[in-house]
Structures are given as structure tokens and as C-alpha cells.
């Protein structure tokens, strides 16, 4: 075979590998009810932390596991087990996206995405674009 043919075969093999890997590792957004219908399939579930339930994280027992309860966008509450350490300021998050699979009535998350409250909520913002206050000497 000519080197040109070998190069074309290698490029085609790489392209097929990329295409197959994109289809194999796809996950979709859903709620807990939909994730219950397809146990074992990976989903992204958006919800809020249920602050009325305890957050269990004990580094002496298992530093790579913590549990909490989350309410999805339809109001369904489920226990979530995250098999990693607890993110800093987890309790302050406004919204949580859990990525993982349902196992019985529990959602087992492989990763989390947190939306924390804005630190600019209560600060006074300028009335107009370009409004400035100078402290010290006048220029």
C-alpha cells in the first residue's frame, strides 16, 4: 500500500472513533420522574436543595460520599448520593444540577454543577453607564 492510502485509512478511523464516542457518552436533561423510567441511563436533573432535610457528610466515615435531598422542577423530592467530596459553600447554592443515574428511589450523582447566589444582589449599582465616584484628589 502507498503511504497516501495508509494516511487516508488512519484519518477515516479517527473520524469514526470521534463520531462513535460522541454518541456513546450523551446524557440529556430530565426530571426525577423521567429518570425513574430509565434506570441506568445518565441524566442531568435540575433542582433546588431541600434545606428541610439533612445534608450528611462525615469525612471520618467516608470523605468521598455525601447525601442530600433535592427537589426537581416538577416538585418531586429524591435523595441524592454524590460519590465525591462535598463542594465548598454547597449549602448556599440556589440551584443544583446533578449528573448521574437513578438506582431504585435514589439518584446517584457522578458530578454536580452549582449555581450560587449572586454576590452583587444587594450592592448599589450605578444609575448610569460610566457613572464614577472619585476618592482623593480631583483630577
HUNOR-V650797 format. One record per pair of residues at least 6 apart in sequence whose ideal C-beta (glycine too) atoms are under 8 Angstrom apart, sorted by the first residue. I is the first residue (numbers start at 1). J is the second residue. D is the distance in Angstrom with one decimal. If there is no record, write none. Layout:
I/J/D
I/J/D
//
This chain:
27/41/7.7
27/42/3.9
27/43/5.9
27/44/6.0
27/99/6.6
28/43/6.2
28/44/6.9
29/43/7.1
29/44/4.6
29/45/7.5
29/46/6.7
30/43/4.4
30/44/7.2
30/45/6.2
31/45/6.3
31/72/4.4
31/73/5.9
31/74/5.0
31/76/6.4
32/45/6.1
32/47/8.0
32/72/4.8
32/74/7.6
32/76/4.5
32/78/4.8
32/102/7.5
32/107/6.7
33/72/7.9
33/74/6.6
33/76/5.9
34/43/7.2
35/41/7.6
35/43/4.6
35/45/6.2
35/101/7.4
35/102/4.5
35/107/6.7
36/102/5.4
36/105/8.0
38/102/7.7
39/101/6.8
39/102/4.8
39/103/6.6
39/104/7.9
40/101/5.8
40/102/7.9
41/101/6.6
42/99/6.8
42/100/6.5
42/101/5.6
42/110/7.7
43/99/7.5
43/100/7.4
43/101/7.2
43/102/7.8
44/97/5.7
44/98/7.4
44/99/5.3
45/70/7.5
45/72/5.7
45/97/7.1
45/98/5.1
45/107/6.6
46/72/6.9
46/73/5.9
46/95/6.6
46/96/7.6
46/97/5.2
47/70/4.4
47/71/5.3
47/72/4.2
47/73/6.4
47/95/7.4
47/96/5.9
47/98/7.5
48/70/6.8
48/71/5.4
48/94/7.3
48/95/6.1
48/96/6.8
49/55/7.9
49/68/6.3
49/69/7.7
49/70/6.1
49/90/7.7
49/91/7.3
49/93/6.1
49/96/5.7
50/68/7.5
50/69/4.0
50/70/6.2
50/71/5.2
50/77/5.8
51/91/7.6
52/69/8.0
53/68/7.0
53/69/3.7
53/77/7.9
54/68/7.9
55/66/6.8
55/67/7.4
55/68/4.6
55/86/7.6
55/90/7.2
55/91/6.7
56/66/6.2
56/67/4.7
56/68/7.4
57/65/7.8
57/66/3.6
57/67/7.8
57/85/8.0
57/86/4.5
63/85/5.9
64/83/6.2
64/84/5.7
64/85/6.1
65/81/6.7
65/82/7.2
65/83/5.7
65/84/7.8
66/81/7.8
66/82/5.6
66/85/7.4
66/86/4.5
67/79/6.2
67/80/6.7
67/81/5.0
67/82/7.4
68/79/7.7
68/80/5.6
68/82/7.7
68/90/7.8
69/77/5.8
69/78/7.0
69/79/5.6
69/80/7.0
70/77/7.1
70/78/6.3
70/80/5.1
70/96/5.9
70/98/6.6
70/107/7.6
71/77/4.9
72/78/7.4
78/105/6.7
78/106/6.8
78/107/5.2
79/105/7.1
79/106/4.9
79/107/7.2
80/98/5.5
80/100/8.0
80/106/7.3
80/107/4.8
80/108/7.8
80/109/5.5
81/106/5.9
81/107/7.4
81/108/5.2
81/109/6.8
82/98/7.4
82/109/4.5
82/112/6.0
83/108/6.9
83/109/7.3
83/110/6.8
84/110/8.0
84/111/7.4
84/112/7.9
87/112/6.4
87/114/6.1
89/114/8.0
89/116/6.4
90/114/6.8
92/116/5.8
92/117/6.4
93/114/4.3
93/115/6.2
93/116/5.4
93/117/7.9
94/115/5.1
94/116/6.6
94/117/5.2
95/114/7.5
95/115/4.0
96/112/6.4
96/113/7.4
96/114/6.0
96/115/7.6
97/112/7.0
97/113/4.0
97/114/7.8
97/115/7.8
98/107/6.0
98/109/4.2
98/111/8.0
98/112/5.9
99/109/6.2
99/110/5.8
99/111/4.8
99/112/7.3
99/113/7.3
100/107/5.9
100/108/5.0
100/109/3.8
100/110/4.8
100/111/7.5
101/107/7.4
101/108/5.7
101/110/8.0
102/108/7.6
126/132/7.9
//
